[in-house]
Amino acid sequence: MKLLVYGAGVCGSQFAARLHEAGLDVSLLARGERLASLRRHGVQLAEADSPAVRRVPVPVVEHPAGAYDLTAVIVRAHQVDAVLESLAGLEGDVLFLHNWVAGAEPLGAAIGPERVLLGFPTLGGTMDGDIVRHRATGFLTSRVPMPIGEPDGRTTPRLERIVREFRTAGIKARAEPRMDAWLTTHAAFEIPLAQAAHAAGGPVALAEDPDAIRGMLRLVRQNLAAMPTPPVPRAFAALRTLPEGLLVALVRRFLRSPAAVHSGLSDLSPTTAAELERQAAQLRARAKAG
């Protein structure tokens, strides 16, 4: 399988590096200074605050060209429209692995509905200059699967083939029959949490503000209540019924953890704010339509 990873940020860089180290034929698309750095040093990875940096010589390209069996798009939600223009002229299936609440229809309208798959990367970390600092792999994080699904929920030969290839590369992929509902559920929780962390100055600062966490949880409950379908995974339904005090305590503990500190919750850039606003607009539109 010939693969292209479109997007060389935190998740795309890690994903391409893992595929390359597993021996798959993968290229990583990057632009500008990021492209120059990757050509000089490869993908540079470090675990959390470790001084040890590992370099993975993933082949990089500036423009997508030719035929790929699969293109994995790992960019921010507000960057998708620009990416779709360049994907329209490519061949092969396209797996969109990012925050996305608008459904498969606008993606298929641009590149052909038969080419679209949906998913979400279970990778996390932050950028430290040109180095991707990823969270440490623990007992729980190593068991969290990467969900991938067909827009219509079918289990198709191509979906089975992609899951099998990723698993061979050590990525715990799993076919998810309700991928659209999964992405909407994730957004219902992630958007208020990320916006609260951004406003507070990061996850640790938010952990010290229980009132802000309570306000965030109320928005999460409103989002879940507005969903036209039950949440996926079902466990997220507990956010609507568990006592608020218990949830506040659990969220504060999580926000202080290395998993939160070394995640996108610590990214306070304008780019993050733009992505969150695009997601929030998509979520409002889905709730209104539902």
C-alpha positions, 0 to 999 in steps of 0.5 A: 500500500502506497500512502501519503500523510497530508499534514506534518503537524503533531499527529501527522508527523507521529503517524507518518513516522510510525508507518515508516518505521514499520516498513510501509511505503509512506510520504509526508506532505509539508510546506514552508519551514516545516518542509525544510526542517523535515528535509534536514532532520527528518521527523524529530520525536521526543517523549514528554520532557525527555532530552532524548530526540529520535529522528525518523527519516520519513520521505517528504513531498511538497505537493501531492502528485501521482496515485496513492492507495490511501491519503491520510489527511491530518490537518486542522478543521479550518484547513480542510477546505484548502486541502480538498482543492489539491485532493480533487486531482489525486487518485485513491481513497482519502481517510480524514483523520481529524476533528470534523463535525460537518459529516462526509457530505461536503468532503465527498462533494469535493473529491467524490463520495466513493473516496471518503473515509472518516477517522480520528487519530489517537496520537497527541503531543505538542510542538517544541520548535521542530520537535514533536513532544508526544505523551508517554505511552501508558497502560491505558493510552496504548489500548485506546483504538484509532477509530476508522469507518465508512460514512455509511457504516458498512464494513467494506473490503477497503476498510478491513484492508486499511485496519489490517495495514495499520495494525501490522504497523503497530497502530491499534486501528478499529473499524467504527460503524458509527464514525460520524456519531463518534466524531460528533460526540468527541466534539461535544466534549472536546470543544468546550474543554479546549476553549476553556483551557485556551481561555484559562491559559492551559490545562493546569491553569484551568484545573485551578478554576473549578467554576470554569470547569463547571461552566464547561461541563454544562456546555458539554451536557447541552451539546450532548443533549442536542445530539440527534443520535445517542453518543458514541462511545456510549460511556459519554452518556454518563456525562449527563447523569453523573454528579457535577462535583464528581465530574469536576474532580475527575476533570481537574485530575485529568487536567494536571496529568501529563496526558493533558499537559502534553496535548493540544490543550496546551496549544494556545496559538491563534491557529487553535482558536481558529480550529475551535471556532470552525468546529463550534460552528459545525456543531451548532449547524448539526444541532440545528439541522437535527 
